[in-house]
Amino acid sequence: REPCRATDLEVLRRYTGPRGEGAGPRYRDVAEALGLTEDAVRKRLARCRAALREILRETVREYAADEREAEAEYRRIARE
């Protein structure tokens, strides 16, 4: 997998940042703010989400007794 880059993290920060009263920023809002296309925002968010899932999975493996337990715990936490 391609690692999450600094520009990806900025997209993630803007997309998940403080939401106020509405539903939060949409892909279009983030794209306009950063001079990107909506498709680029979607791809960057997908890359960050994948990186975060992998970090979570690796962290769970560090404390699980075995791979089976790690996978079960990961699925419980991530609700996959």
N, C-alpha and C positions, 0 to 999 in steps of 0.2 A: 504493500500500500504506500501511496505517496504521503509523506508527512504533512502535517498541518503547518502552514506557513504563517508569517506575521500578518499578511493581508487577510488570510482566512480567519485568524483570531479577531481581527478588527470587525469583520463581517459578523462573526459570532457574538462579539461584545455588543454591537449595535442591535442585533436581532434579539438577543436575550436580555438586554439592559432594562432599566426601569421602564415600566409600562404605563404608569399613570392610570387614567380612567378607561382607556380603550383596550382593545385586544392586543395592543403593541404594534410595533412596526411590521409592515408587510415586506415581502421580497422587493417590491417596487420601491418602497421608501428607502430601504437600505441601499438598493442599487443606485438610486438617484443621488443619495448622499455621498456615495463613494465613487461615482462615475463608472459604474459597472452595469452589465446587463442583468436582468433577473435570472437568466440561466446561470451566469457566473456566480451569483449569490447562492443559488441552489447548490451548485457544485461545491463551492467553498464550505457551505454548511454541512453538506454530506461528508466532506473530507474531515472536518472537525469532529462530527458525530462519530465517525468510524475510529478516529484517533482516541477519542474519549472512551469508547467501548473497549478498545484494546488496552488502554491504561487500566480501566476497571478490571478487566479479565486478568491481567498480569498481577494486579494487586491482590485479587482474590486467590490466585494460585500461590502467592507467597505464604498465606496462612492456612490454606486448606491441607488436609491430611493426604489427599491424593487427587488425581485428575478428575475422577468421578465426582467427588465432593466439591471440587472447585467449580466444575461445570454446573452442578445443581445450585450451588450458592450464587453463582453469576446469574443464572436464569431467574432465580428468586429476586435478586436485587434489580436486575435490568428488566424483569418481567417479559422475557423473550420466550 
